[in-house]
Amino acid sequence: MKNYYQRKRNGYFLPHEIYKKTWNTIECYAFYKRVLIDQEWSSDVFLEPEWTAVNKATADYYIRNIDAALKEYIPEELRQGIFEHVVYGKTYQEISKEVHLSPSSLKQWTQIFVYGVAEHLGDDFYVKKRTS
């Protein structure tokens, strides 16, 4: 299995399992948006109204935290490319042509973004950034 995580000690390190868990949460961004927007989604799976409200609140929580981490950790000119890579699978080569940055630099920014999302979501297992 390919390891997508750079293990550089730049202060933005997560254990592999937490990294993948956070990555998968970010990948579900489009689904969370659909849950918020699509009224029919809840009727398709026959949810009670109170569960629909819980699901919408949960989806909103994830969307707000992913957006907040993107704005806090990633420079504005890289946000769309990094986001599209994680959520939609856009390649680093495609992004590097648009933002004129090497794929290895984009990988580092992706790592920082995933770390930021874990921090915003309050993941109990993330390792805080070293201050030294």
C-alpha positions in Angstrom: 0.0 0.0 0.0 1.3 3.4 -0.9 2.2 5.7 2.0 0.8 9.2 1.2 2.2 10.6 4.4 5.6 12.4 4.6 7.3 11.6 7.8 9.3 14.7 8.0 9.6 16.1 11.5 8.3 19.6 10.7 6.0 19.7 13.7 2.9 18.6 11.8 3.1 14.9 12.5 0.1 12.6 13.1 0.2 8.9 13.8 -0.6 7.1 10.5 -4.0 5.8 11.7 -5.1 9.3 12.8 -3.8 10.7 9.6 -5.9 8.3 7.5 -8.9 8.8 9.7 -8.7 12.5 9.2 -8.0 12.1 5.5 -11.2 10.0 5.2 -13.2 12.6 7.1 -12.0 15.3 4.7 -12.8 13.1 1.7 -16.4 12.9 2.9 -16.8 16.7 2.5 -19.0 16.5 -0.6 -21.2 14.0 1.2 -21.5 16.3 4.2 -22.5 19.1 1.9 -25.1 16.9 0.3 -26.6 16.0 3.7 -27.0 19.7 4.5 -28.5 20.6 1.2 -30.5 17.6 0.2 -33.8 17.3 2.0 -34.7 14.1 0.2 -31.6 12.3 1.4 -33.1 11.7 4.9 -36.4 10.3 3.4 -34.4 8.0 1.1 -32.9 6.2 4.2 -36.1 6.5 6.2 -34.7 8.5 9.1 -36.8 9.9 11.9 -36.9 13.7 11.9 -34.7 14.0 15.0 -32.0 11.8 13.4 -32.1 14.1 10.3 -31.4 17.0 12.5 -28.6 15.2 14.2 -27.1 14.2 10.9 -27.3 17.8 9.6 -25.7 19.2 12.8 -22.9 16.6 12.5 -22.3 17.4 8.8 -22.3 21.1 9.6 -19.7 20.5 12.3 -17.4 18.7 9.9 -17.8 21.3 7.2 -17.1 24.2 9.5 -14.0 22.6 10.9 -12.6 21.5 7.6 -13.2 25.0 6.2 -11.6 26.7 9.3 -8.5 24.5 9.0 -8.2 25.2 5.3 -8.3 29.0 6.0 -6.0 28.9 9.0 -3.3 26.5 7.8 -3.1 26.9 4.0 -2.1 30.1 2.0 -5.0 31.4 -0.1 -3.4 30.6 -3.4 -3.0 26.9 -2.5 -6.4 26.3 -0.8 -8.4 25.3 -3.8 -5.7 22.9 -5.2 -5.0 21.2 -1.8 -8.8 20.9 -1.1 -9.4 19.4 -4.6 -6.6 16.9 -4.1 -7.9 15.6 -0.9 -11.7 15.7 -1.6 -11.8 15.0 -5.4 -8.4 13.2 -6.0 -6.9 15.9 -8.2 -3.2 15.0 -8.8 -0.3 17.0 -7.5 1.0 17.3 -11.1 -2.2 19.1 -12.2 -2.2 21.4 -9.1 1.5 22.2 -9.6 0.9 23.5 -13.1 -1.8 25.8 -11.8 0.1 27.2 -8.7 3.7 26.8 -10.0 4.8 24.9 -6.9 6.6 21.5 -6.8 4.6 18.3 -6.0 6.8 17.8 -2.9 5.9 21.2 -1.6 2.2 20.5 -2.2 2.5 17.2 -0.3 3.9 19.1 2.7 1.0 21.6 2.5 -1.4 18.7 2.3 0.2 17.2 5.4 -0.2 20.5 7.2 -3.9 20.7 6.1 -4.7 17.2 7.4 -3.0 18.1 10.7 -5.0 21.3 10.9 -8.3 19.4 10.4 -7.3 16.9 13.1 -6.6 19.8 15.5 -9.8 21.6 14.6 -11.9 18.5 15.1 -10.3 18.0 18.5 -8.9 14.6 17.7 -7.7 13.2 21.0 -4.7 11.4 19.4 -3.1 14.2 17.4 0.4 15.2 18.5 0.7 19.0 19.1 3.2 21.0 17.2 6.5 21.3 18.8 7.5 24.7 19.9 11.3 24.2 19.9 
